[in-house]
Amino acid sequence: MNTKYSNYKTFKLISSLNIAATDSINHKIILTDLKNLTVEEIRFELTSVKGTGKWTTDVYLIFCSQHPDIFPEGDIAAMKKCL
C-alpha cells in the first residue's frame, strides 16, 4: 500500500474520531439517546457528524445497536465473506 495514501487515510480516521468525540463532549450528539431512535433517525444523527458516512453508521447499527438486519454494503471484506 502506498505509504502516503495510508497516512492520509489514518489522518482522516483520526480526524473523524476527534470530531465525533468533540461533538459528544459538547452534547451535539448524545450516543445514549440513539437507542430510542429508528434506524433512519440514527443514520441522520450519525451522518451529521463530519467524516461519518454510511459505512460507519452501518457498523454502529450492527455492533452498538445490534440491529440484525443491517449489512454494510460498501464493506468489501464483508461481501467477500458472503460469497
Secondary structure, 3 states (H helix, E strand, C coil): CCHHHHHHHHHHHHHHHHHHHHHHHCCCCCHHHHHHCCHHHHHHHHHCCCCCCHHHHHHHHHHCCCCCCCCCCCCHHHHHHHC
